[in-house]
Amino acid sequence: MKLAVCFLAVIAVWWVSTGLILMAACRLRSDSAALKQIVGALSVAGVVASWLSLENSTSEGAWLGFAAALSLWAAHEIAFLAGWITGPRKRAAEPNRHPTVLEALATISDRQLALLLTAGLLAIVSLGRGNMTTFAPFMTLWVLRTLAEINLFLGAPAAATHMLPKRLGYLATYFRQDRMSPALPLTINCLAATLVILIDSSVTAVDDRRSVSAGLLAALVLLGLVETLFLMVPFGEDRLWRWALSRERETR
């Protein structure tokens, strides 16, 4: 029952939060005060929730730590989609040749550094107290995103490049859509194996916090697996967030 609740809750939060992030990134100017306030509020909420979760050894503590991780991740996502934290390379790839790894990395290196700093701070705080309820989900989200970016660079025929904000449209030129990455099947197998392990950990956990924590991570990995499949087969993900996407209102 706990596992089912974790899956349903995470899927619902994923759908709503992704839509809200897209709405903020596509409908608000990158220099708008509202966007800065949203990122600031998410960051503060994430820090406070993470700190409170450290003292809570119950299943509620696991939910609180997970919410903290999502809040911090959302702040990073909006900052990236707004173009504040991307990388020093802010132009399209040169035509008629596939960009190098270093060129592609230069488009997102600042974002990766920001994620590294956040993960490092969470690790210092969490590992010192033996509480991973914020650190583990944040790292899971980071690993899933990194795997997706690697596959986009190597080859993802069904990449939803049209969902990028106009200000980041140049990133699509670093994606390879003329073939399927050999890493895609490997990624799917690794995620599937991880999903099975986490489900088993959730079912056999000796206490509620560990059970909920493993269940929430399993739900994240399941979503990562589904999103990887979306890279292989056209699905039209924008149909899921049609209520949030509005390119006409994006100004910069």
DAJO-V837525 format. One line per field, one symbol per residue. ss: DSSP state (~ for helix, > for strand, _ for the rest). phi: phi as a letter, one per 30 degrees, with the letter a starting at -180 (. if undefined). A space follows every 10 residues. Layout:
ss: ???
phi: ???
//
This chain:
ss: _~~~~~~~~~ ~~~~~~~~~~ ~~~~~~~___ __~~~~~~~~ ~~~~~~~~~~ ~~~~____~~ ~~~~~~~~~~ ~~~~~~~~~~ ~_________ __________ ~~~~~___~~ ~~~~~~~~~~ ~~~~~~~~~_ ____~~~~~~ ~~~~~~~~~~ ~~~~______ ~~~__~~~~~ ~~~~______ _~~~~~~~~~ ~~~~~~~~~~ ~~~~___~~~ ~~~~~~~~~~ ~~~~~~~~~~ ~~____~~~_ ______~~~_ __
phi: .edddedddd dddedddddd dddddcccdd cddddddddd dddddddddd ddddccccdd dddddddddd dddddddddd ddidbbadcb bddddiaddd dddddddbdd dddddddddd ddddddddci ccdcdddddd dddddddddd ddddkbdcdd ddddeedced dddcccccac dddddddddd dddddddddd dddcddbddd ddeddddddd dedddddddd dcbebieddd bddcdadddd ca
//
